[in-house]
Amino acid sequence: VFLPNGGEKYTMGHQRLKSVSTKIYGDKDTKVYIIDDFMTFDECDKIINSSKGKMIPSPITRKIDDEAYRDSETCYFEGTPIQKLVNQKICDIIGINDNMSEPPQIQHYNLGNQFKAHCDYFNEGSEFEEFAGDNSNYQGQRTWTFMVFLNNVEKGGETEFISLNNLYITPKKGTAVVWCNLNKDGSVNNKTLHRGTPILSGKKDIITKWFREKVQK
């Protein structure tokens, strides 16, 4: 679906998502695809249950002197039957083989938790070498981000795309949100800057899966 400097495959990826999306936001160069009812409520509940007792503080890839920058909890898919089903479902709908991706993460946000403004791609230099270089756990820049809301949030917890006219996407159980972190020429797209707004009431659970520009070792 995406290869750097591979304009045709990049276009095919967007065409595929356009054909399955319920709504499309963003601008002509940066699309945000919404797929309602991507997961059933039962699948969402089972994925949340699979994370119980396995959460750790969510990691960050940049040195940030702000304890509230990302204060959610995270656990990783371990290959349970429901996790395998959902992971394959994600790969099938976006049209990318699982060997060009990271394992999905489950993220849990309690009252007040947030993820401040960030981009999912890795910056050139030491960050890229550590998290996307040849000796890292996963190689190649992040291409697509595939996120799924696992529950409805009572208040807050929107995903806001700051550089896309402050586009707010309200969490809706089972809905997927998908975007490409790179431009057509393979350069990083800083218009994908986004944040998870603070939880004002209730809690939020999501899946995030990142695809890479290389087949993984």
PEZI-V253360 format. One record per backbone hydrogen bond with DSSP energy under -0.5 kcal/mol. NH is the residue of the N-H (numbers start at 0). CO is the residue of the C=O. If there is no record, write none. Layout:
NH CO
NH CO
//
This chain:
5 2
6 4
9 5
10 6
11 7
12 0
12 8
13 9
14 10
15 11
16 12
17 13
18 14
19 15
19 16
20 16
21 33
22 33
24 31
26 29
31 24
32 177
33 22
34 175
35 33
37 34
37 173
38 173
43 39
44 40
45 41
46 42
47 43
48 44
49 45
50 46
50 47
51 48
53 50
55 73
57 71
63 61
65 63
68 65
70 113
72 107
73 55
74 105
76 103
83 79
84 80
85 81
86 82
87 83
88 84
89 85
90 86
91 87
92 88
93 89
94 90
95 90
99 96
100 97
101 209
104 207
105 74
106 104
106 205
107 72
108 203
109 107
111 198
112 109
114 195
115 68
117 193
127 122
128 124
129 125
130 126
131 127
132 127
132 128
135 132
139 131
142 210
144 178
145 208
146 144
146 176
147 206
148 174
149 204
150 204
154 200
156 197
158 168
159 157
159 194
160 158
160 166
161 159
161 192
162 192
163 160
165 161
166 160
168 158
169 167
173 148
174 171
175 34
176 146
177 32
178 144
179 30
180 142
182 186
185 182
188 180
189 187
191 188
192 189
193 117
194 159
195 114
196 157
196 194
198 112
199 154
199 197
200 154
203 108
205 106
206 147
207 104
208 145
210 143
211 99
212 140
213 138
215 98
//
